[in-house]
Amino acid sequence: MKLTNQIKPISYLKAHAADVVRDLSEQRQPLIITQNGEAKMVLQDIESYEETQETLALLKILALGNRQVEEGKVMPAGSVLTRLRNKTS
């Protein structure tokens, strides 16, 4: 994803807020806002934000699982299934 066209100064955001909201919703591309020539924030549409949060949650779960495997905190799947079946009966 090329972001060079998605970098705007804060004055642009102030002058074109409605356009920015519309464009973010339609294009689903993040917008980088600068202040005094430095990147200060990233704006994105809510759907993209939610997808990002879901992806981060899944990555955290995977990292936790990998850590548990490395620490030897694993059981054979058959044993786990047997334990679950015994708890529900």
N, C-alpha and C positions, 0 to 999 in steps of 0.2 A: 504494500500500500504506500503510495507516494503522498507525502503530507505537505509538499511545498506549496500547493494551492490552498491548503487548509490552515495557514498561519495568518492571523489577523491581529492588529493592535486593538487594545481595549477600546479605543475611540470608535473603531468600526462596530464593535459589539454594542456600544451605547447608541450609536446612530441607526443601527439596522437590526435591533433585537428581534423584531417580528420575522424579518427575512431569515435571520440566523436560525430561529426555531423551526421555521418551515423547511429550510434547506437540510438541517440536521435530521429531521423526520423523514424527508424524502430520500436523501443520499446515504444515510446511515454511515457517514464518515465523521470521525472526530474533528473538532475545530480547536486549534491551539491558539490561545489568547496570550499576547505579549504585553508587557508593561515596561516602559523605558528600554525597549529592545531585548528584554529577556522573557523567555517563556515562563508564564506564571500559572496557567491552568489549561485543562483540557475539558471541552464540552462535548457531550455525546447524547444521542437520543436515548430514551428510557429503555427501549427494547435491547439496544446494544449493551447498555449498562447491565441489564438483568442477565443477558447472556454471558457477559464477562464475569459477573458474580457467581453464576452457576458453574462456569468453567473453573474458577478459582476454588470453589467448594469441592469439586471433583478432584482437582489436583491435590488439595490438602488430604482428602481421603486416600488417594493413591500413595502419597508420601507417607502417611501414617501406616498404611499396609506394608509398604516397603520396609519401614523402620521395624515393624513387628516381625517381618520375615528375617531381617538381619539379626534381630535379638533372639531369634529362635522361638518366638511366641506364636507357634503355629501348631495345628493339629490336622491329622488326615481328615479329608472331607467326610469319609464314611463314619468316623467317630462323632463328628459334629452332627451329622444327620441323625445318627442313632440317639444322641443326647436330646436333640430337639424333639424327635418322635416320642421319646419316653416322657418328656415334660408335658406334652400336649395330651397324652392318654390318661 
